[in-house]
């Protein structure tokens, strides 16, 4: 989670869910993306209940070159 501080003032909070797959598991990308989306949506709702609003992203990396990003 990235939130503004006195040293790094900003206007938005960010919540990032990062996952990594080996290239040999590339066929599991969509499944892992859905898992990441579910997990980050849960975190987002818990934070919202505490009054913390975040831009929320799920990012799944596959090896060194491929990735999938979704904003919740």
C-alpha positions as CSV (number, residue, x, y, z in Angstrom):
1,X,0.0,0.0,0.0
2,X,1.3,3.4,-0.9
3,X,-0.1,6.4,1.0
4,X,0.9,10.1,1.0
5,X,3.3,11.2,3.8
6,X,5.0,14.4,4.7
7,X,8.1,13.3,2.8
8,X,6.2,12.2,-0.2
9,X,3.0,14.2,-0.4
10,X,0.4,13.0,-2.9
11,X,-3.2,13.1,-3.6
12,X,-4.1,9.4,-3.8
13,X,-3.6,6.2,-2.0
14,X,-2.6,3.1,-3.9
15,X,-3.0,-0.6,-3.1
16,X,-1.1,-3.1,-5.2
17,X,-1.4,-6.8,-5.2
18,X,1.6,-8.4,-6.9
19,X,1.9,-12.0,-8.0
20,X,4.6,-13.8,-9.9
21,X,4.4,-16.9,-12.1
22,X,7.2,-18.8,-13.7
23,X,7.1,-18.9,-17.5
24,X,6.4,-22.6,-17.3
25,X,3.1,-21.8,-15.5
26,X,1.9,-19.2,-18.0
27,X,-1.3,-21.1,-18.7
28,X,-2.4,-20.3,-15.1
29,X,-2.3,-16.6,-15.7
30,X,-6.1,-16.0,-15.8
31,X,-6.6,-18.1,-12.7
32,X,-4.0,-16.2,-10.8
33,X,-5.3,-12.9,-12.1
34,X,-8.8,-13.8,-10.7
35,X,-7.3,-14.8,-7.4
36,X,-5.4,-11.5,-7.2
37,X,-8.5,-9.5,-8.0
38,X,-10.5,-11.3,-5.3
39,X,-7.8,-10.7,-2.8
40,X,-7.3,-7.1,-3.6
41,X,-11.0,-6.4,-3.6
42,X,-11.2,-7.8,-0.1
43,X,-8.4,-5.6,1.1
44,X,-10.0,-2.6,-0.6
45,X,-13.3,-3.1,1.1
46,X,-11.6,-3.6,4.5
47,X,-9.7,-0.3,4.0
48,X,-12.8,1.5,2.9
49,X,-14.6,0.4,6.1
50,X,-11.8,2.2,7.9
51,X,-12.2,5.3,5.7
52,X,-9.2,4.7,3.5
53,X,-9.9,5.1,-0.2
54,X,-7.4,3.6,-2.6
55,X,-6.8,3.2,-6.3
56,X,-6.4,-0.6,-6.4
57,X,-4.5,-2.7,-8.9
58,X,-3.8,-6.4,-9.3
59,X,-0.6,-7.2,-11.2
60,X,0.5,-10.7,-12.2
61,X,4.0,-11.1,-13.7
62,X,4.9,-14.1,-15.8
63,X,8.6,-14.6,-16.1
64,X,10.6,-11.4,-16.9
65,X,8.6,-10.1,-19.8
66,X,4.8,-10.8,-19.6
67,X,2.3,-9.4,-17.2
68,X,-1.4,-8.7,-16.7
69,X,-2.8,-5.6,-14.9
70,X,-6.4,-5.0,-13.7
71,X,-7.8,-2.1,-11.7
72,X,-10.4,-2.9,-9.2
